[in-house]
């Protein structure tokens, strides 16, 4: 698969999994997210290996290893035909309020392998406004969608 890169000002979004800072993603998910608190690093790596990844970076800042500093992340599970599930979307707190989350999700929805997918799912407790602006509506009351939820192994 080709890796895509979209640039806007000093920021860029890439689907190159080699750029993902798994330590930064794990740090955020395990300590700052409400949906994956306590998740082990190995689980973050496993999920990343089996997903289409999107990293949002600051092109003007680099880590010690020369890689760009990661400011945001999202991943998608999809058959790339009928269904896509958007997961683990985040922007680091100090970079919020600049439209980066919306740009990240718009980029995902417009990705060449995903733009024709008719059904998208996601779960959110606090970002309904963002997703509503991008065409998402609540599933509540739907007799069509079902979900199965059990506690993840790291929280049992």
C-alpha positions in Angstrom: 0.0 0.0 0.0 1.2 3.5 -0.8 1.7 5.9 2.1 -0.2 9.2 1.9 1.0 12.5 3.2 -1.0 15.7 3.4 0.7 19.0 4.4 -1.0 22.1 5.9 1.3 24.8 7.1 3.8 23.4 9.6 1.8 20.2 10.1 1.4 17.0 8.1 -0.6 13.9 8.2 0.9 10.6 7.1 -0.2 7.0 6.8 3.3 5.7 7.1 3.4 3.3 10.1 7.1 3.8 10.3 6.6 7.4 11.5 4.2 6.5 14.3 5.7 7.1 17.8 4.3 4.1 19.5 5.7 5.3 22.9 3.8 8.6 22.5 0.6 6.8 21.4 0.8 4.4 24.3 1.5 7.2 26.8 -1.6 9.0 25.7 -3.9 6.1 25.5 -2.8 4.5 28.7 -2.8 7.6 30.9 -5.0 10.3 29.2 -7.7 8.6 27.3 -10.9 7.4 29.0 -11.3 4.5 26.5 -8.0 2.7 26.9 -6.7 3.7 30.3 -4.1 1.2 31.4 -3.7 -0.5 28.0 -0.3 -2.3 27.8 2.2 -1.1 25.2 2.0 -4.5 23.5 -1.7 -4.1 23.0 -1.2 -0.7 21.4 1.4 -2.2 19.0 -0.8 -5.2 18.2 -3.7 -2.9 17.4 -1.5 -0.6 15.2 -0.2 -3.6 13.2 -3.7 -4.5 12.2 -5.1 -1.1 11.4 -4.7 1.7 8.9 -2.8 4.4 10.8 -2.9 8.1 10.6 -0.3 10.2 12.4 -0.4 14.0 12.7 3.0 15.6 13.0 4.8 19.0 13.5 7.1 19.2 10.4 9.3 21.8 12.2 10.1 19.8 15.3 12.0 16.5 15.5 12.7 14.0 18.2 16.2 12.9 19.1 16.1 10.2 16.5 15.3 12.8 13.8 11.7 11.7 13.3 9.0 14.4 13.3 7.2 15.1 16.6 3.8 13.4 16.7 0.9 15.6 17.8 -2.0 13.3 17.0 -3.1 9.8 16.0 -6.0 7.8 14.7 -6.5 4.4 13.4 -9.1 2.7 11.2 -10.3 -0.9 11.0 -12.0 -1.5 7.7 -12.7 -4.0 4.9 -12.3 -0.8 2.7 -15.6 -1.7 1.0 -18.6 -1.7 3.3 -17.6 -0.7 6.8 -14.9 1.3 8.6 -14.5 1.8 12.4 -12.6 4.9 13.6 -10.6 4.4 16.8 -8.1 6.1 19.1 -8.5 9.6 17.7 -6.5 12.1 19.7 -4.6 15.4 19.5 -2.2 16.2 22.4 -3.9 18.6 24.8 -1.4 21.5 24.1 -2.3 21.4 20.4 -6.1 21.3 20.6 -8.3 24.2 19.5 -6.5 24.7 16.2 -8.7 22.5 13.9 -6.2 19.7 13.9 -8.7 17.0 15.0 -11.2 18.0 12.3 -8.4 18.0 9.7 -7.3 14.6 10.8 -10.8 13.1 10.6 -11.5 14.8 7.2 -8.2 13.4 5.9 -9.2 9.9 7.1 -12.7 10.1 5.5 -11.1 11.3 2.2 -8.4 8.7 2.1 -8.4 7.0 -1.3 -9.0 3.5 0.2 -11.8 4.7 2.5 -13.7 7.5 0.7 -16.2 5.2 -0.9 -16.9 3.2 2.3 -20.6 3.9 3.0 -20.8 2.9 6.7 -18.6 4.4 9.4 -18.8 3.7 13.1 -17.1 5.3 16.1 -17.5 5.7 19.8 -17.1 9.0 21.7 -18.1 10.3 25.1 -17.1 13.9 24.5 -16.6 14.8 20.8 -20.0 14.6 19.4 -19.9 18.2 18.0 -16.7 17.5 16.0 -18.1 14.3 14.5 -21.6 15.8 13.8 -19.9 18.5 11.6 -18.5 15.6 9.6 -21.8 13.8 9.0 -21.8 11.4 12.0 -25.1 10.9 13.8 -25.9 9.1 17.0 -26.9 5.4 16.6 -29.1 5.4 19.7 -32.5 3.8 19.2 -31.3 2.0 16.1 -32.7 -1.5 15.7 -30.1 -2.2 13.1 -26.8 -1.9 14.9 -25.7 -4.1 17.7 -22.5 -4.2 19.7 -20.8 -6.6 22.0 -18.7 -5.1 24.8 -16.7 -6.8 27.4 -13.9 -5.3 29.6 -10.5 -5.4 27.9 -8.1 -7.9 29.5 -5.9 -5.2 31.0 -8.8 -3.8 33.0 -10.1 -7.1 34.5 
